[in-house]
Amino acid sequence: MQLLLRNFTALVEQSAAAVQGSAAQLLDFTAGSVLRAILEANASLALWLQWLILLVLQTTRLATSSGADADSFGADFGMLRLPAVAAQGSVTFSRYTPSMAALIPAGALVTTADSTTQFTIGIDRTNSAWAAAQNGYLLGAGVGAVTVPIAATVAGSAGNVLPGTVSLIASALPGVDAMTNSLGLTGGLDAESDASFRLRFQSFIDSRNRATLQAITYAATSLRQGVTCTVQENADGTGAFVPGRFVVTVDDGSGAPAAVLLTSIQSAVDAVRPVGSIFSVSAPTRLPADIALTLTLEAGANSAATIAAVSAGVTSFVNTLPVGAGLAYTRLAQVAYDASPTVINVTGLTLQGGTADIAGAPSSVIKLGALAIG
């Protein structure tokens, strides 16, 4: 049943019409009259009651709840809002005179040029400069630069910054003179929105019967934001037909999800898999997409700014393709046109050196390889 809402004026007018319809003579509803004052007082009370009704409806249905009310609704079913995700990337530290050794400790802080966004140096034990004893990256004598991983100290999309913007060293690093990020930082996501939370709740309810494709997909994608997956039924990791076995291929947007995420998804899928089945969770095979195109710009256009906008648009479009999705050749031209109104023509467009689409595969994800814009 739909609640019919009325504003103050409508309430007064309808009350006056009802009272006049029950009276045998014309009543005085002029401003300042006693009868009008009574009707206006009643209208004010009706507005307050109407607001209370709306407040109850808003907080007792997920479809109309927001913020903490939506969280409490989901919590009754054991479903929590997905938290924000910190942006990640890398920076390169350099120095002018590499005559002495220098140490860049894990946990040191760096910021953007305007000091609005702060990042922490992470740990990469596979980095040749990593020194476990010093808990940092060692620049030996004669070594002029080293590239290390960083992550935003505050999770959210604000950590997604452009190349060259992280340039201030916030911690004391003797022997280090400069720093920059040659690539933009990506992967930062704000906390799950109310709209996304409501949509995921529908999948949550639909997956309660368990042991279904939908339940497995929900389990794999509900540990953190930005995760996509495919499920290959009755197949092993090579794609060969194996009854009773399935493969879940997962990506978190990076093309190489961390082992800890894969392990967590393994546990989540195990809780909903059909009894007697065998499965595996794996990272996707990364397919690099090499793209080249030539732009024709309108007269007076800023060439550098337009190329940067097209580059950012193409990069974002390709790198956000989910697992299993293909890349349509003609969509690249559309992305280039949409990136800037100064683009009036796109020519010489090639994908993998040709003009064919890249077909998607259940166990692969397409990421940008080389991008040449002329």
Secondary structure, 3 states (H helix, E strand, C coil): CCCCCCCHHHHHHHHHHHHHHHCCCCCCCCCCCHHHHHHHHHHHHHHHHHHHHHHHHHHHCHHHCCCHHHHHHHHCCCCCCCCCECCEEEEEEECCCCCCCEEEECCCEEEECCCCCEEEECCCCCCCCEECCCCEEEECCCCCEEEEEEEECCCCHHHCCCCCCEEEECCCCCCCCEEECCCCCECCECCCCHHHHHHHHHHHHHHHHCCCHHHHHHHHHCCCCCCEEEEEEEECCCCCEEEEEEEEEEECCCCCCCHHHHHHHHHHHHCCCCCCCEEEEECCEEEEEEEEEEEEECCCCCHHHHHHHHHHHHHHHHHCCCCCCCECHHHHHHHHHHHCCCEEEEEEEEECCECCCECCCCCEEEEEEEEEEC
